[in-house]
Amino acid sequence: MAERDLRFDILVVGGGMVGAALACACVGKGWRIALVEAQAPQRSWPSGEVDLRVSALNRASQRILERLGVWDRITRLGASPYREMHVWDAVGGGSIHFDSAELGEPDLGHIVENRVTQLALWECLERSEEVTLLCPSAVGEIELTTDAALLDLQDGRRISARLLVGADGRDSRVRGGVGIASRGWLYDQQAIVANVQIREWHRETAWQRFLPTGPLAFLPLRDGRCAIVWSATEFRAQELLGLEEAGFRSELEAAIEDRLGPIGDIGPRAAFGLQLQHAEHYVKPRLALIGDAAHAVHPLAGQGVNLGLLDAAALTAALDEARDRRRDIGGLWALRRYERARRGDNLLMLAAMDGFKRMFSNAVPPLAVLRSVGLSMVDRLVPIKHLFMHHALGAGGDLPPLARPGLSDIGKLSG
């Protein structure tokens, strides 16, 4: 692009799943849209290779992606439904089993490689004449004025937009560049990810065992393998990462109690640190934060991307209403509608995941008994279990006001 000064209606920084979904949702409404991303998505990969980064997309996320016209492409590239979930506690022995058939649903969600979802969304953007993809591009200085958000790229170009959207992850340069603080804390945990061969068929079932050092999840992949997400204390994670494959396999089989039979080949392992984080504000005049730029949650229930896609849908709805009412899409009238729609729900999810992490990642005997009794009781109380299943599906409706461990601490995140 030859222009030194570029003017748009909506400028999205961050072209991952959430940012790309928002940009797609804004197409066809008369807006000029730009998306800034440091690295283009992966276009192809060897047959049989599975990305280390996968997400458990629930029904709400599926509906959003269907409306964007990309779900069929995602399923062709590779998506594995999971129809059941088995969750059990390593210390107290309590367990709970979710089955989509109990609700008359075909599945509980899909395990999808992050690169698959991102590529399908980018292909949608590339077909639109309304979208300018600035990639690879690095973000420089940001200035918010009365009339526009101004963004300098490190190659010297300056972009102006009526609305700047930060979708650039938990270490968001946009959030920092406009002076929005975030609150939260680091967990003494890392999440180890890998793909593993298993002897038994995974039965299109997600398996999760809560260990004192953190939860271990086996997520079903379309080719019969499982993606693992093993959250463990920093010390334990480094110990596991340092093992040879045979040693890691032995630890993994013991941790999952051989539920899936002997484990075969194990792919490359990687790890990332875990934290809870919540932005003090989601919006300013000319600015909105979505996804991990606004909130980062413990991955034990796989809700991070689902929350981000709901953010994108809510912001799009707020912008649509502003357009219909001839209001400024970068003004607080529109943006506070988005913040009100999402901040409370996100805060409750952060509280719930933090509470589960604290309740299950320890071996205190009284707490172990309490949580195991609770799991088994909910498993037997079918109406309550079905409420949890509907909520996990993202099928609408709120859970009743149950006890929420950790809310006294999480309240500090509300700003």
Residue, then its C-alpha position, 0 to 999 in steps of 0.5 A: m500500500a502506497e499511502r503513508d496515512l491510512r484511514f479506516d472506520i475500524l482498526v483491529v490489532g491482533g489477527g488471531m482467532v478472536g480478532a479475525a472473528l471480529a473483523c469478519a463480523c464487521v464485513g458487509k456493513g459499510w465499514r472500512i476495516a483494517l487488521v494488523e497482525a505480526q505474523a500471517p497464519q500458517r497456510s498448510w502443514p504436513s499430513g498427519e501433523v497436529d498443532l500443539r495449540v487446540s481449543a475446545l469450542n462450545r456450541a455458542s462458538q460454533r454458532i458464531l463461526e457458522r454465522l460468519g460462514v467459516w464453520d464448514r471450512i473448519t470441519r473440512l480442515g479438521a474438527s473432532p467432536y467430543r460427545e462425553m466428558h469424564v472428570w474425576d479427582a485423584v485424591g478424593g475419588g469423586s467423579i462426574h460424567f457428562d453425556s450429550a445424549e442426555l440433552g438430546e444434543p449431538d455433542l458437547g463441542h469440538i476440539v479444533e486446532n487454533r491454526v485451523t480456526q484462524l486460517a478459515l477466518w483469514e480466508c474469509l477476510e481475504r475475500s472481502e474488499e472492505v478489509t485491509l490486512l496489514c501483515p506482517s506489521a508491528v505496532g508502535e505508538i498509539e494516540l487516542t484523540t476526540d475524533a480518532a484513534l491514531l496508530d503508528l506502525q514500526d515501518g513508519r505508516r500511520i493509521s487512523a480509525r474511528l475505533l481501535v480494537g485491541a485483540d492482541g492477547r494477554d500481553s496486549r501492546v494496545r492495552g498498555g499503549v493506552g494506559i489501561a491497567s490490569r489486575g490479577w496474579l500469576y499461578d505457580q503453574q505451567a501448562i504442558v501441551a503435546n499430542v499422544q497416541i493411545r492404544e484404546w479409542h478415545r470414544e470422542t470423549a474428553w477426559q480430565r483428572f484433577l491432581p494435587t499439582g494441577p489438572l490433566a486433560f486428554l482431548p480427542l482428536r479426529d485421527g484417534r490421537c489425544a491432545i493433552v493439557w497438563s497443568a502442573t506446578e512450576f517445579r513439577a512441570q520442569e521435572l516432566l519437561g526434562l524427562e525422556e519420552a519413555g519417562f514422560r510416558s510412564e508418568l502420563e499413564a500413571a497420571i491418567e490411571d491408564r484409562l485409555g490403555p498404554i500410551g504410544d508415540i508422544g509428539p513434541r512437548a511445550a509449556f506456557g505459564l498460567q495466570l489470571q488477568h482482568a483489565e480495569h476497563y474494557v473501553k475508552p473513547r475510540l477503544a475497545l479490548i476483547g479476548d485475552a487483551a481484556h481477560a486471561v483465564h485458567p485453561l482448566a475448562g478450556q473457556g478462553v477462546n469461547l469467552g473471546l468469541l462472545d466478546a467479539a459477538a457482543l462488540t459487533a452487536a453494540l456497533d450494529e446498534a450504534r450504526d442503526r441509531r446513527r451514533d458514533i461507533g467509537g463513542l462511549w454510548a456504543l462501547r459501554r453497551y459492549e462492556r456492560a454485556r461482557r464484563g460481568d459474565n467474564l468476571l464470574m467465569l474468572a472467579a469460577m475457574d480460579g475457584f476450581k483451580r484452588m479447590f482441586s489443586n491441593a491435597v488438603p484432606p477436608l477439602a478433598v472430601l468436600r470436592s469429591v462429595g460435591l462432584s459425585m452429588v452433582d453427578r447424581l442430581v440430574p437437573i443440576k448436572h444438566l444446567f451445568m451442561h447447558h452452560a458449558l455448551g453456551a446454549g443460553g441461560d445462566l446458572p443459579p447463584l451457586a457458591r463461588p469460591g474465591l469471589s472475595d479475591i476476584g472482586k478486586l479485579s472488577g476495578 
